[in-house]
Amino acid sequence: MLLKSLQECLLIISICLFLLLAIIASVAQSDEIVAAETSIEKLYDQNGMNSMLKVSMPVLATEPMPPILNLSNYPGEECKRDCMPNQKRVCYFHFVLENYQAMGVACGKCAEGVESDCYKPQCIIGDGVEKGVMSINRQIPGPDIQVCHGDYIVVDVVNHAHGSAATIHWHGLHMKDTPYMDGVPYVTQCPIPFATTFRYEFYATEPGTQFYHSHSGHHKVNGQYGALIVRQPLKEDPENLMYDFDLPEHYVLISDWMHVYGEDMFPGRPSREILPNSVLINGRGQYMAPEGSERTTVPPTIYYVEAGERYRFRLINGISHACPIQFQIEKHDLVIIASDSFNVRPRLFNTLVSNSGERYDFVLTANHTEGDFWIRVRAMGICKPERIESFALLRYKKGNGEEDEPDESERPDMPDYDQEYPSDLTLNHPKASCFEHKDDYCITELTALEEDEDLRYGTPDHKFFLAFQNHEMNNEELFENNQYNHFANIFSNITIVGAINKLSLVFPDSPPLTQPRDIDETKLCQIDKWPEHCRSNKELCPCVHVLPVKENSLVELIVVDESEFVGDLHHPFHLHGYRFMVIGLYRNTTGLPMTLNRAKSLDRSGSLKRQTGPRPPFKDTVSIPNRGYAVIRFRATNPGFWIMHCHYEWHVAIGMGLILQVGPTARMVKPPVGFPRCGNYLPRVKRPHF
């Protein structure tokens, strides 16, 4: 009896000690968070960088922890369904990143014309030329994610690509509750090291056509990207009366394709321009050698329709090079109903030009009775002289409503490059001035279904002129001993560095969102506050470019193309974590570059072109006309560190971007316990023992 009482006492003491240790650990963790916030506040204040970093209460989770899920019971493929009100699901996906091969062993005799072999498991076709790739689940594009608004998405990303670190960005989702899942290395998370797994989990908060892609190095152009489509219940879709079918297979994911790894062309070679070899439609395309006359034989992507029906298609521009894409469907019109997932008043065109990162939804009416019609995708801008184009097929179903899989039936001949389709109704023509001519059709011609008068007409709390440049470098200075600044060698001996307001973005050593106290303040910069290492150079400064704004403020950005390289180059700028209203878009038709001072002068005189029609469109990626500018507005309601950058892969790699900081760090959502950390390892070196 005495022994039993003693055991009970010891058990009670053990429980008390356990609870005491748990309380101490919790307090220590809280102190660490507060210390981190205090450190970053001091860091910014000491450098005079950010008066907004004042003490405020941290955001804490108050909801009880849900039960632990067995994710194998929630396969993501089952989330591809008709969406119904109040029926949310967990959608689990497993991604394996690898160095792999296109037109490799898995494709059998596909390259020799045995078309059935092209559909074998793990066969990546590309444009019919064998090459190395970086794949997701041995697919290009990667597995499509198609869910309903409000679903909970979980993606385990396993990095099996030797010698690489990875992240995945969920382009179009704002990550308001989970900013640390945005997928930007050294801004919102640490990159995923080789041989490790990182679990992304977030809600599908923004309905519409989105996509995902690697945000590390040149992994995207190497093949790591895929469709991400968030549907709504039909009654909640304001465009639902425009179409009869919204089929899961009716997405058009366009990408560019190189016959070498992207890293092989960075920073570039003097003997070769940085250009793609072909373009792909859902991972398939055709290649024609520059001096050749024969295309590679690749079975095209086929989209099936029935006569008389109306179909919603979702176009995703996933290119990486500086080449806008022209899209047409033979003898069919496109009725645009959304851009970057935001609804617009339906408008008819026969040609659509889009840029990297943009998405467009359109309705196609199957107004023929039978036959095959070519879907034509052509690279424009600086790629136009290369005569790069590829084709998919729009096929009318036969009377029995069935289609063969795979479909090896006879197909019509593809048109020659010079056999052009009608293009009198073109949206976003590269030469459009946007305001000066009636036959111009820019994105500002579209009318949003949603109005936000306070955003459109309110007085901005912040107004920034952001002039981006491709700064031509002095090679003697660029290659001085102990100088290791990023650059691109675009051709011959011409080298450039990207910048915004002469500040060229260098990524920090640790993510400011998750490790604010680890930021090196000597590398931070703002438009009017350059760090010490740049004080002697007024032309260009490589640094961590931060643009701070107050939470809930109204922000206006005038983004100006000040590049000295005047030509058919149209830079698409993407802002993470936000949508914005495009209230102005203008191209200077005089042939001279736009300048920052000229844009400011136009603004002071009231001559800066702005939209005067009803309800300007919302977007998250806008293509800046060359020699021109865009005027955009947003309300800064999503605290965090959000990158804004040119969406051409080579341009962000050489510094054409900045980090928008919304609110003080204390207002930002904290990462979960155990979230990966990274940074420098530089211990003090003690005197050796010899």
Buried (B, 14 or more C-beta within 10 A) or exposed (E): EEEEEEEEEEEEEEEEEEEEEEEEEEEEEEEEBEEBBBBBBEBBBEBEBBEBBEEBEBEEEEEEEEEEEEBEEBEBEEBBBEBEEEEBBBBBBBBBBBBBBBBBEBBBEBBEEEBEBBBEEBBBBBBBBBBBBBBBBBBBBBBBBBBBBBBBBBBBBBBBBEEBBBBBBBBBBBBBEBBBBBBBBBBBBBBBEBEBEBEBBBBBBBBBBBBBBBBBBBBBBBBBBBBBBBBBBEEEBEBBEBBBEBEEEBBBBBBBBBBEBBBEBBBBBEEEBBBBBBBBBBBBBBBBEEEEEEBBEBBBBBBBBEEEBBBBBBBBBBBBBBBBBBBBBBBBBBBBBBBBBBBBBBBEBBBBBBBBBBBBBBBBBBEBEEEBBBBBBBBBBBBBEBEBBBBBBBBBBEEEEEEEEEBEEEBEEBBEEEEEBEBEBBBBBBEBBBBEEEEBBBBBBBBBBEEBEEBBEEEEBBEBBBBBBBBBBEEEEEEEEEEEBBBBBBBEEBBBBBBBBBBBBBBBBBBBBBBBBBBBBEBBBBBEEBBEEBEEEEEBBBBBBBBBBBBEBBBBBBBBBBBEBBEBBBBBBBBBBBBBBBBBBBBBBEEEBBBBEBBBEBBEEEEBBBBEEEBBBBBBBBBBBBBBBBBBBBBBBBBBBBBBBBBBBBBBBBBBBBBBBBBBBBBBBBBEEEBBEBBEEEEEEEEEEE
